Amino acid sequence: MQLSALLPMLNAVGELTMAEKGISSAKVILTGFVVVFAVLLLLIIIIKIYSAIVNKAQSAGFKVKKKVETPGKPEKTVTKAEPVKEQPAQTQTDGIPDEVIAVISAAVATMYGGKDKVRIKSVKKSGSKRSAWANAGVIENTRPF
């Protein structure tokens, strides 16, 4: 555009009174608020619909099996637990401290209840290449809503 074409527009803006400038500013601000809140409401609706779809899919049997880990402790696997019929034999522990074996035994006893006595045949360290903290971070960051 040429400068001569812009001059009448600049003069027209300069001729507005203070009240007209205030009204036009209020219109711009109000339009901005309406657009922002409309988009926020639209995002809320989209997220609610997505959440309902995910919850319905999970309740329909598409649940993701999660492996429960406690950060800070090495991951252990209990190979087999069965009811005890006689005096328990020595447990194979592969150099795991007795305190850790006691905690694992308490967890197994809690899982199977106090009625039946169970025996842990062996406890072995897992062959995971990541640390327990790294595994906990992966599980936390990849868990669905």
Residue frames relative to the residue before (quaternion, step in Angstrom):
aa qw qx qy qz dx dy dz
M 1.0000 0.0000 0.0000 0.0000 0.00 0.00 0.00
Q 0.4434 -0.6832 0.5154 0.2665 3.47 -1.16 0.63
L 0.6281 -0.5550 0.3962 0.3748 3.53 -1.24 0.50
S 0.6291 0.5407 -0.3458 0.4385 3.59 1.04 -0.66
A 0.6463 0.5043 -0.3301 0.4680 3.62 1.14 -0.56
L 0.6651 0.5115 -0.3028 0.4519 3.60 1.12 -0.58
L 0.5668 0.6441 -0.3777 0.3483 3.58 1.10 -0.59
P 0.6694 0.4749 -0.3432 0.4567 3.67 0.81 -0.73
M 0.6361 0.5217 -0.3435 0.4529 3.62 1.06 -0.68
L 0.6541 0.5069 -0.3166 0.4636 3.57 0.99 -0.79
N 0.6419 0.5100 -0.3201 0.4748 3.57 1.04 -0.73
A 0.6398 0.5266 -0.3324 0.4503 3.59 1.04 -0.74
V 0.6474 0.4950 -0.3209 0.4825 3.60 1.02 -0.75
G 0.6615 0.5164 -0.3048 0.4503 3.57 0.97 -0.77
E 0.6618 0.5221 -0.3084 0.4408 3.60 1.13 -0.45
L 0.4902 0.6576 -0.4432 0.3618 3.62 1.25 -0.09
T 0.4252 -0.6807 0.5293 0.2751 3.52 -1.09 0.74
M 0.6846 -0.4787 0.3497 0.4242 3.52 -1.28 0.22
A 0.6377 0.5250 -0.3256 0.4602 3.62 1.00 -0.71
E 0.6596 0.4993 -0.3093 0.4690 3.59 0.96 -0.82
K 0.6296 0.5180 -0.3290 0.4764 3.59 1.05 -0.74
G 0.6492 0.5203 -0.3093 0.4606 3.58 1.00 -0.81
I 0.6565 0.5066 -0.3056 0.4679 3.56 1.00 -0.86
S 0.6761 0.4763 -0.3085 0.4700 3.59 0.89 -0.84
S 0.6205 0.5228 -0.3399 0.4756 3.61 1.06 -0.66
A 0.6496 0.5113 -0.3121 0.4682 3.61 0.97 -0.83
K 0.6252 0.5323 -0.3373 0.4605 3.59 1.06 -0.73
V 0.6579 0.5034 -0.3077 0.4680 3.60 0.95 -0.86
I 0.6627 0.4981 -0.3034 0.4698 3.60 0.92 -0.90
L 0.6674 0.5006 -0.3010 0.4618 3.59 0.89 -0.92
T 0.6355 0.5151 -0.3261 0.4737 3.59 1.00 -0.79
G 0.6372 0.5297 -0.3195 0.4597 3.58 0.99 -0.79
F 0.6572 0.5026 -0.3077 0.4700 3.59 0.93 -0.89
V 0.6574 0.5134 -0.3158 0.4522 3.59 0.91 -0.89
V 0.6664 0.4972 -0.3079 0.4625 3.59 0.90 -0.86
V 0.6605 0.5106 -0.3122 0.4534 3.60 0.89 -0.91
F 0.7091 0.4489 -0.2760 0.4684 3.61 0.80 -0.93
A 0.6100 0.5358 -0.3599 0.4596 3.60 1.06 -0.60
V 0.6630 0.4849 -0.3058 0.4814 3.60 0.95 -0.83
L 0.6307 0.5238 -0.3371 0.4628 3.62 1.00 -0.74
L 0.6554 0.4960 -0.3128 0.4760 3.59 0.93 -0.82
L 0.6314 0.5255 -0.3286 0.4660 3.58 1.00 -0.77
L 0.6570 0.4984 -0.3072 0.4750 3.61 0.97 -0.82
I 0.6269 0.5261 -0.3380 0.4647 3.60 0.99 -0.76
I 0.6575 0.5048 -0.3082 0.4667 3.59 0.92 -0.88
I 0.6521 0.5109 -0.3170 0.4617 3.61 0.93 -0.87
I 0.6697 0.4923 -0.3023 0.4667 3.60 0.92 -0.86
K 0.6353 0.5181 -0.3312 0.4671 3.62 0.99 -0.76
I 0.6520 0.5021 -0.3168 0.4717 3.60 0.94 -0.85
Y 0.6538 0.5068 -0.3111 0.4678 3.60 0.92 -0.88
S 0.6485 0.5174 -0.3129 0.4625 3.58 0.96 -0.85
A 0.6482 0.5083 -0.3189 0.4687 3.59 0.98 -0.80
I 0.6425 0.5151 -0.3232 0.4663 3.59 0.99 -0.79
V 0.6673 0.4919 -0.3057 0.4683 3.61 0.90 -0.88
N 0.6598 0.5016 -0.3158 0.4618 3.62 0.91 -0.85
K 0.6476 0.5106 -0.3194 0.4668 3.58 0.99 -0.79
A 0.6553 0.5039 -0.3101 0.4696 3.59 0.97 -0.83
Q 0.6678 0.4922 -0.3058 0.4671 3.59 0.97 -0.79
S 0.6866 0.4644 -0.2953 0.4750 3.60 0.95 -0.74
A 0.6243 0.5468 -0.3397 0.4425 3.60 1.21 -0.36
G 0.6817 -0.5098 0.2904 0.4372 3.58 1.20 0.11
F 0.5691 0.5778 -0.3956 0.4310 3.58 1.21 0.20
K 0.2226 0.8082 -0.5168 0.1738 3.56 1.03 0.76
V 0.3894 -0.6908 0.5623 0.2345 3.50 -1.11 0.78
K 0.3558 -0.7252 0.5460 0.2221 3.56 -0.80 1.01
K 0.1698 -0.7957 0.5773 0.0691 3.51 -0.75 1.10
K 0.3068 -0.7184 0.5952 0.1883 3.51 -1.09 0.76
V 0.2853 -0.7780 0.5392 0.1501 3.56 -0.60 1.14
E 0.0096 0.7877 -0.6142 0.0473 3.51 -0.84 1.05
T 0.2828 -0.7145 0.6053 0.2078 3.52 -1.18 0.52
P 0.4127 -0.7248 0.4897 0.2542 3.58 -0.62 1.10
G 0.7562 0.3913 -0.2863 0.4394 3.55 -1.09 0.70
K 0.7238 0.3459 -0.2325 0.5499 3.58 1.18 -0.39
P 0.5050 -0.6306 0.4741 0.3501 3.58 -1.01 0.66
E 0.5209 -0.6501 0.4602 0.3069 3.53 -1.04 0.82
K 0.1081 -0.7917 0.6006 0.0301 3.56 -0.88 0.98
T 0.1919 -0.7592 0.6052 0.1436 3.54 -1.18 0.50
V 0.2483 -0.7303 0.6181 0.1520 3.53 -0.99 0.88
T 0.3404 -0.7964 0.4614 0.1924 3.53 -0.44 1.18
K 0.8047 -0.1305 0.1101 0.5686 3.59 0.88 -0.81
A 0.0560 -0.7668 0.6385 0.0345 3.56 -1.02 0.80
E 0.0545 0.8025 -0.5887 0.0808 3.55 -0.80 1.00
P 0.6275 -0.5442 0.3807 0.4064 3.60 -1.16 0.43
V 0.3901 -0.7166 0.5344 0.2210 3.54 -1.07 0.81
K 0.1602 -0.7908 0.5855 0.0783 3.55 -0.89 0.94
E 0.7769 0.1531 -0.0940 0.6034 3.58 1.20 -0.43
Q 0.7514 -0.3568 0.2815 0.4784 3.56 -1.30 -0.18
P 0.4553 -0.7035 0.4600 0.2936 3.65 -0.76 0.96
A 0.4124 -0.7014 0.5323 0.2337 3.55 -1.11 0.79
Q 0.6891 -0.4508 0.3588 0.4395 3.55 -1.32 0.06
T 0.3450 -0.7480 0.5354 0.1865 3.60 -0.94 0.91
Q 0.3820 -0.6930 0.5605 0.2444 3.57 -1.03 0.81
T 0.0751 -0.8615 0.5021 -0.0110 3.60 -0.51 1.17
D 0.3029 -0.7868 0.4916 0.2181 3.65 1.20 -0.20
G 0.7340 -0.4536 0.2414 0.4440 3.60 0.87 0.93
I 0.4362 0.6726 -0.4834 0.3516 3.61 1.16 0.40
P 0.5298 -0.6550 0.4280 0.3272 3.63 -0.87 0.92
D 0.6167 -0.5814 0.3997 0.3491 3.55 -1.20 0.65
E 0.6068 0.5643 -0.3591 0.4294 3.60 1.08 -0.65
V 0.6457 0.5097 -0.3133 0.4745 3.59 1.02 -0.81
I 0.6300 0.5206 -0.3275 0.4741 3.59 1.03 -0.81
A 0.6390 0.5246 -0.3258 0.4587 3.59 1.01 -0.79
V 0.6539 0.5009 -0.3151 0.4714 3.61 0.98 -0.80
I 0.6505 0.5006 -0.3162 0.4757 3.59 0.95 -0.83
S 0.6436 0.5183 -0.3196 0.4637 3.58 0.98 -0.82
A 0.6485 0.5076 -0.3195 0.4687 3.59 0.98 -0.81
A 0.6461 0.5143 -0.3236 0.4619 3.60 1.00 -0.78
V 0.6533 0.4975 -0.3144 0.4763 3.59 0.98 -0.82
A 0.6485 0.5111 -0.3197 0.4648 3.58 0.97 -0.82
T 0.6382 0.5151 -0.3242 0.4715 3.59 1.04 -0.72
M 0.6559 0.5223 -0.3135 0.4457 3.59 0.97 -0.83
Y 0.7681 0.3615 -0.1915 0.4926 3.58 0.90 -0.91
G 0.5362 -0.6417 0.4033 0.3714 3.60 1.22 0.02
G 0.5863 -0.6139 0.4167 0.3252 3.54 -1.30 0.33
K 0.5175 0.6668 -0.4136 0.3413 3.64 1.20 -0.27
D 0.7914 0.2520 -0.1194 0.5440 3.57 0.69 -1.09
K 0.3316 -0.7084 0.5827 0.2207 3.53 -1.05 0.76
V 0.1413 -0.7892 0.5943 0.0625 3.55 -0.97 0.86
R 0.2354 -0.7514 0.6009 0.1373 3.53 -1.25 0.47
I 0.2755 -0.7337 0.6002 0.1597 3.54 -0.99 0.88
K 0.3221 -0.7786 0.5104 0.1719 3.56 -0.61 1.13
S 0.8009 -0.1171 0.0964 0.5793 3.58 0.91 -0.85
V 0.1508 -0.7433 0.6460 0.0858 3.52 -1.31 0.55
K 0.0093 -0.8105 0.5843 -0.0413 3.57 -0.75 1.08
K 0.5069 -0.6112 0.5062 0.3366 3.54 -1.19 0.55
S 0.4660 -0.6740 0.4881 0.3005 3.55 -1.04 0.74
G 0.4860 -0.6776 0.4783 0.2754 3.54 -1.23 0.46
S 0.2717 0.7924 -0.5076 0.2016 3.59 1.12 0.55
K 0.3790 -0.7308 0.5246 0.2171 3.56 -0.99 0.85
R 0.6597 0.4679 -0.3088 0.5005 3.58 1.22 -0.39
S 0.5202 -0.5984 0.4937 0.3571 3.53 -1.27 0.39
A 0.6638 -0.4965 0.3701 0.4194 3.55 -1.27 0.29
W 0.6336 0.5296 -0.3364 0.4527 3.61 1.05 -0.70
A 0.6479 0.5056 -0.3206 0.4709 3.59 0.99 -0.78
N 0.6436 0.5113 -0.3213 0.4703 3.61 0.98 -0.81
A 0.6457 0.5127 -0.3219 0.4654 3.59 0.97 -0.82
G 0.6469 0.5165 -0.3182 0.4621 3.59 1.01 -0.76
V 0.6424 0.5127 -0.3220 0.4699 3.59 0.99 -0.83
I 0.6676 0.4932 -0.3071 0.4656 3.59 0.89 -0.91
E 0.6679 0.5115 -0.3086 0.4439 3.60 0.90 -0.88
N 0.7475 0.4236 -0.2246 0.4597 3.58 0.93 -0.87
T 0.7277 0.3910 -0.2529 0.5036 3.61 1.18 -0.24
R 0.4485 0.6905 -0.4523 0.3426 3.60 1.26 0.16
P 0.4561 -0.6788 0.4868 0.3070 3.62 -0.94 0.79
F 0.7449 -0.4127 0.2718 0.4482 3.57 -1.29 0.29
